[in-house]
Amino acid sequence: MTDLATYSRSGPVGTIVIDDGKANVMSLAMLNALHVAFDQAEKDKTVVILKARGKHFSGGFDLNVFAKGSAQDQYLIVKAGAELALRILSFPTPVVAACQGNAYPMGAFLIMSSDHRIAGEGDYRIGMNEVAIGLTVPRFAIEIARQRLTPAYFSRAVMTAEMLGPTEAVTAGFFDRIVPADALERSAEETAQALATLDMAAHAATKARGRGAVIKMIRAMIDEDITPQYGEDRVAKRASA
């Protein structure tokens, strides 16, 4: 496992920390490191806390890949991000997201896919700003947002790229609750410990029932949309711009 995403275990709780020392950008290396961390959490059958260090929870996808990367690079990064979001949405044990700073699209997708989402107070934003920077929101991300955001905020976040502060983001559905910044880690730990008392087989089966239809839909969307041709199409569009 790389230092981009570290996993540690304490009893029934496994903590995954995002930390690239900068903006916690979702590069392919970061996404692969997160997959490795979730591999270990799944093996250990721990309740997961997903958190980040620094000013940003995540700066979102590495935009340099879209601006300059090869077709293969663009395909692989979006594929890895989509698979990670779907994995969290369907993870067999509860996932608690603890957000301390800016969460741009890919980071926001991971938070929305989590089971319990806690925001620390602060001057930061979360949202889906793709259409503001010339990107079409992927179908998998739209469906994840549709599951968690209220109808009015769904349109504002997805269609008009509105970024929200943490308090309003609770109202919108990005987060379940907000706590003082200095209580964020304690709140996440207490929540994870409480969730660890669940019957995990019943949790996994109920999650599969409750989210089964959307998980199946998103699985199909990823398989249909995010293929090597996706990267080829993006490179062709870039060359014609």
Phi and psi in degrees as a GROMACS rama.xvg file:
@    title "Ramachandran Plot"
@    xaxis  label "Phi"
@    yaxis  label "Psi"
@TYPE xy
-83.5468  169.002  THR-2
-74.1828  -8.59826  ASP-3
-63.1095  -34.1832  LEU-4
-143.356  116.948  ALA-5
-109.025  148.249  THR-6
-121.772  133.707  TYR-7
-138.76  151.479  SER-8
-121.789  139.132  ARG-9
-136.5  99.9628  SER-10
63.3634  -126.983  GLY-11
-84.5343  1.86239  PRO-12
-113.621  131.061  VAL-13
-112.682  130.414  GLY-14
-110.014  126.32  THR-15
-109.613  124.19  ILE-16
-115.892  124.671  VAL-17
-88.0664  127.758  ILE-18
-164.438  102.54  ASP-19
-104.793  7.14951  ASP-20
79.0673  -0.113995  GLY-21
-133.266  -113.341  LYS-22
-100.333  8.1581  ALA-23
53.5138  49.9937  ASN-24
-70.2764  142.212  VAL-25
-85.3926  76.8064  MET-26
-76.8794  170.962  SER-27
-63.3218  -37.6982  LEU-28
-63.0124  -42.1161  ALA-29
-63.1934  -46.5338  MET-30
-62.9527  -41.1963  LEU-31
-64.8449  -38.7204  ASN-32
-64.9115  -37.8796  ALA-33
-66.2032  -40.1043  LEU-34
-60.1569  -41.4988  HIS-35
-63.0978  -41.88  VAL-36
-63.1904  -42.8634  ALA-37
-69.0558  -29.6369  PHE-38
-56.8608  -46.1766  ASP-39
-68.7308  -40.4421  GLN-40
-61.6633  -40.0695  ALA-41
-67.436  -39.1237  GLU-42
-63.0908  -41.2823  LYS-43
-79.3707  -14.3477  ASP-44
60.0551  39.5787  LYS-45
-91.2516  154.271  THR-46
-72.6325  134.419  VAL-47
-103.609  133.838  VAL-48
-104.226  123.156  ILE-49
-108.087  117.52  LEU-50
-143.202  178.136  LYS-51
-141.723  158.644  ALA-52
-106.119  151.688  ARG-53
99.2799  -169.629  GLY-54
-72.1742  -26.6967  LYS-55
-115.368  138.2  HIS-56
-68.5427  -49.372  PHE-57
-163.77  137.007  SER-58
-79.8291  6.80945  GLY-59
85.0551  -171.62  GLY-60
-54.9784  149.794  PHE-61
-69.6124  103.238  ASP-62
-68.7337  -20.0674  LEU-63
-62.267  -30.1217  ASN-64
-65.3671  -41.3287  VAL-65
-71.5161  -32.2019  PHE-66
-80.3639  -34.7169  ALA-67
-131.883  -12.4216  LYS-68
-73.7687  162.241  GLY-69
-73.1865  169.185  SER-70
-59.3761  -41.7159  ALA-71
-62.9423  -43.4237  GLN-72
-59.6537  -44.5666  ASP-73
-68.1916  -40.6209  GLN-74
-62.5273  -47.4249  TYR-75
-66.156  -39.1234  LEU-76
-70.4178  -41.7103  ILE-77
-69.6165  -38.276  VAL-78
-61.3807  -47.1082  LYS-79
-63.2183  -39.2252  ALA-80
-67.6054  -43.7086  GLY-81
-63.6596  -43.5189  ALA-82
-63.9875  -36.5062  GLU-83
-68.5407  -43.5464  LEU-84
-61.165  -44.9177  ALA-85
-64.9195  -37.1549  LEU-86
-62.3274  -44.053  ARG-87
-66.0921  -41.7163  ILE-88
-59.4737  -31.5777  LEU-89
-111.681  13.9835  SER-90
-62.3067  138.358  PHE-91
-69.3955  -18.1901  PRO-92
-118.198  161.067  THR-93
-62.9061  146.067  PRO-94
-120.61  124.644  VAL-95
-106.752  122.65  VAL-96
-99.8235  131.798  ALA-97
-120.523  110.834  ALA-98
-106.425  125.427  CYS-99
-112.99  -6.09963  GLN-100
-163.338  -171.335  GLY-101
-48.6818  133.645  ASN-102
-128.736  95.9519  ALA-103
-84.3213  171.705  TYR-104
-35.7307  -59.96  PRO-105
-63.3287  -36.6915  MET-106
-63.8722  -40.5855  GLY-107
-64.3729  -36.5842  ALA-108
-62.8441  -40.7748  PHE-109
-66.5468  -40.3886  LEU-110
-64.2063  -47.617  ILE-111
-63.1378  -27.1907  MET-112
-78.3765  -15.1835  SER-113
-76.8976  162.575  SER-114
-82.8314  -38.9866  ASP-115
-132.374  125.762  HIS-116
-124.138  118.52  ARG-117
-116.044  132.007  ILE-118
-106.597  136.501  ALA-119
-87.4885  143.617  GLY-120
-60.201  147.431  GLU-121
163.865  171.719  GLY-122
-95.3212  81.5116  ASP-123
-148.903  176.708  TYR-124
-133.916  151.854  ARG-125
-132.081  146.796  ILE-126
165.351  -169.991  GLY-127
-126.096  92.5792  MET-128
-97.8565  21.2213  ASN-129
-53.8192  -49.3472  GLU-130
-67.748  -16.6368  VAL-131
-79.1217  -19.5346  ALA-132
-117.773  19.726  ILE-133
83.5051  21.8619  GLY-134
-115.605  142.215  LEU-135
-86.7429  130.904  THR-136
-65.0972  127.712  VAL-137
-61.789  149.946  PRO-138
-61.1661  -37.9098  ARG-139
-61.0746  -38.5619  PHE-140
-70.6655  -37.7363  ALA-141
-60.064  -42.4422  ILE-142
-71.4311  -35.061  GLU-143
-62.8236  -44.9398  ILE-144
-63.0188  -38.84  ALA-145
-61.4111  -31.4656  ARG-146
-71.3651  -29.3336  GLN-147
-112.408  -27.5334  ARG-148
-91.393  150.306  LEU-149
-68.4206  154.742  THR-150
-54.4505  -45.1556  PRO-151
-65.403  -43.0975  ALA-152
-75.0787  -26.9689  TYR-153
-56.4413  -48.4014  PHE-154
-64.5447  -42.5575  SER-155
-66.7261  -40.0116  ARG-156
-73.8388  -45.1718  ALA-157
-82.6551  -44.9977  VAL-158
-85.2848  -30.9261  MET-159
-119.471  8.11798  THR-160
61.5951  28.5047  ALA-161
-70.8312  129.38  GLU-162
-101.036  137.602  MET-163
-118.966  146.83  LEU-164
-73.2054  164.731  GLY-165
-60.8329  -37.5352  PRO-166
-64.9317  -48.9982  THR-167
-67.6754  -29.5911  GLU-168
-66.4407  -25.5974  ALA-169
-67.1275  -45.7032  VAL-170
-59.985  -38.5343  THR-171
-71.1277  -29.7064  ALA-172
110.818  2.20329  GLY-173
-66.7593  -36.2408  PHE-174
-123.491  159.059  PHE-175
-89.2649  -33.197  ASP-176
-160.306  165.728  ARG-177
-124.426  142.031  ILE-178
-133.067  161.433  VAL-179
-55.2887  146.221  PRO-180
-55.5637  -39.0136  ALA-181
-77.4088  -4.09667  ASP-182
-106.005  1.71119  ALA-183
-62.39  -51.3645  LEU-184
-65.0991  -40.8295  GLU-185
-64.0418  -41.4555  ARG-186
-64.229  -40.9544  SER-187
-64.3958  -42.3424  ALA-188
-65.0404  -44.267  GLU-189
-63.104  -40.5663  GLU-190
-64.7857  -44.4923  THR-191
-63.8778  -41.1249  ALA-192
-63.7326  -39.9903  GLN-193
-65.2433  -41.8376  ALA-194
-66.5268  -26.8051  LEU-195
-66.956  -14.116  ALA-196
-83.057  -6.34775  THR-197
-68.4673  157.409  LEU-198
-78.345  110.818  ASP-199
-67.9581  -31.4945  MET-200
-65.2346  -42.1045  ALA-201
-67.7239  -39.0375  ALA-202
-59.8801  -49.4334  HIS-203
-62.8878  -42.6072  ALA-204
-67.0695  -38.8274  ALA-205
-69.7448  -39.5425  THR-206
-61.6027  -41.0035  LYS-207
-63.4686  -38.5401  ALA-208
-70.6642  -46.5391  ARG-209
-68.895  -32.7259  GLY-210
-113.188  4.7846  ARG-211
-55.0347  -44.7299  GLY-212
-65.3686  -44.4791  ALA-213
-72.5525  -34.2201  VAL-214
-62.2651  -43.235  ILE-215
-63.2018  -41.3804  LYS-216
-63.7174  -46.6042  MET-217
-66.4281  -38.1974  ILE-218
-56.8279  -44.7359  ARG-219
-65.9942  -40.0865  ALA-220
-63.5852  -43.3981  MET-221
-61.6274  -45.4814  ILE-222
-65.233  -35.1067  ASP-223
-81.1915  -39.6548  GLU-224
-91.8443  -38.6916  ASP-225
-104.482  82.8629  ILE-226
-123.039  170.766  THR-227
-52.4928  -29.9772  PRO-228
-64.5827  -29.6908  GLN-229
-56.2436  -47.3232  TYR-230
-65.0853  -40.7138  GLY-231
-61.4436  -42.3319  GLU-232
-64.167  -39.8189  ASP-233
-67.6236  -40.6738  ARG-234
-65.922  -39.1747  VAL-235
-64.4846  -41.0855  ALA-236
-65.0009  -39.726  LYS-237
-63.5802  -41.8236  ARG-238
-68.5676  -29.2308  ALA-239
-88.2234  -6.93395  SER-240
